Amino acid sequence: MKKPLLLLGLGNTLMSDDGAGIHVINELRRHKLPDGVDIVDGGTGGISLIDILSGYGTVFIADAVRGVHSRITVFSPDELGVNKKETGFSVHEVELGSVLELMNVLGMDMPDIKIVGIPAENLAPGTVLSEGCRNLVAEAVDIVIEMVEILLKMPECPAL
């Protein structure tokens, strides 16, 4: 049986803004979230994400994005791959995209996934977020909490 809802942070905290998703997840851990909501630091992802993702019905991923966006954007994996020039793309897109493609090829059940993209200004080595990215972390936390609340209020909540 699949677990209801996963909040997954992706990123590398040694590469400045690339660690934004991990900072969001760390802040979410400070909040009281409903039962059935798990929080996982997915780091830089890779093939281990298959085991993590396959255990859930719904996954919200916080991750750094680069591209034309200056604000936080919520999108699906399909939107991520369809129009990269307009939506920007995750710093971990190749890994996440490859993981999702492999899950599909293997015939695995795919969770419903939404990506909360935090704009990355600086991807150089370093452990500190840029000021712009740092200012968006609290907003991303609020967006994820609102998404959780909306999902759990749905009559036929896919996460329950």
Secondary structure, DSSP 8 states (H G I E B T S, - for coil): --EEEEEEE---TTBGGGGHHHHHHHHHTTS---TTEEEEE-TT--TTHHHHHHTEEEEEEEEEEESS-SS-EEE-HHHHHH-HHHH-EETTHHHHHHHHHHHHHTT----EEEEEEEE-S--SSBSS--HHHHHHHHHHHHHHHHHHHHHHHSTT-TT-
